[in-house]
Amino acid sequence: MDLRQQRGRELAVTRIIRRKGNLWLVPSQTGDGTRYTVDLEAEKCSCPDYGLHRIKCKHIFAAAYARNRDQDANGSVTERTVMAAVTCVLVFL
């Protein structure tokens, strides 16, 4: 699994990804409120990384993970919110 796939999976687990018609709204990993539009059919994203490199970005991977996770047997998609636990370890010297 490459870095974009890994970050896409992290996004799918830790952020809310919404479907809007045939498009997916995927938040920026920085958490600054930016959302990118992903078209899974065309494998396109509105983020700068996709615009520059024209390869699958972490937002495309995140939308694909969310779609596969939430797809029902009849093909419809159920919106779910997944919360991830974060552990922080402080080390004092």
C-alpha positions in Angstrom: 0.0 0.0 0.0 1.5 3.3 -1.0 1.4 6.6 1.0 -1.7 8.0 -0.9 -3.6 4.8 -0.2 -2.6 4.8 3.4 -3.7 8.4 3.9 -6.9 7.8 2.0 -7.8 5.0 4.4 -7.0 7.2 7.4 -9.3 9.9 5.9 -12.1 7.3 5.4 -11.8 6.2 9.1 -11.3 9.6 10.8 -13.4 12.0 8.7 -17.0 12.3 7.5 -17.2 11.6 3.8 -20.5 12.5 2.1 -22.0 11.4 -1.1 -23.7 14.0 -3.2 -25.3 12.4 -6.2 -22.5 10.7 -8.2 -19.8 12.8 -6.4 -18.1 12.4 -3.0 -17.2 15.3 -0.7 -13.9 14.5 1.0 -12.5 16.8 3.6 -8.9 18.0 3.6 -6.6 16.0 5.9 -5.4 19.2 7.4 -8.8 19.8 9.0 -9.0 23.4 7.8 -12.6 23.0 6.5 -11.6 22.5 2.8 -13.6 19.8 1.0 -12.6 18.3 -2.3 -15.0 16.9 -4.9 -14.2 13.3 -6.0 -15.7 11.7 -9.1 -15.1 7.9 -8.6 -16.4 7.0 -12.1 -13.8 9.3 -13.8 -11.2 8.9 -10.9 -10.9 12.7 -10.7 -10.5 15.0 -7.7 -10.5 18.8 -7.3 -7.5 18.8 -5.0 -4.1 20.3 -6.0 -2.3 17.0 -5.8 -4.6 15.4 -8.5 -4.4 18.6 -10.5 -0.6 18.5 -10.6 0.1 14.8 -11.0 -3.2 13.4 -12.6 -2.9 10.2 -10.5 -5.2 8.8 -7.8 -4.9 11.0 -4.7 -5.7 10.2 -1.1 -9.1 11.8 -1.5 -10.0 9.3 -4.4 -8.8 6.4 -2.2 -10.8 7.8 0.8 -14.0 8.1 -1.3 -13.5 4.5 -2.7 -13.0 3.1 0.8 -16.1 4.9 2.1 -18.2 3.7 -0.9 -17.1 0.1 -0.5 -17.6 0.2 3.3 -21.1 1.7 3.1 -22.5 0.0 0.0 -25.6 -2.1 0.7 -26.5 -5.3 -1.0 -29.0 -3.5 -3.3 -26.3 -1.0 -4.5 -27.5 2.0 -2.4 -25.1 3.7 -0.1 -25.8 4.3 3.5 -24.2 7.3 5.1 -22.4 6.4 8.3 -20.1 8.3 10.6 -17.1 6.5 11.9 -15.1 7.9 14.8 -11.6 6.8 15.4 -9.9 6.7 18.8 -6.7 8.6 19.0 -4.1 7.8 21.7 -1.6 10.4 22.7 1.5 9.6 24.7 3.4 12.4 26.5 7.0 11.9 27.4 8.5 14.2 30.0 12.3 14.4 30.2 
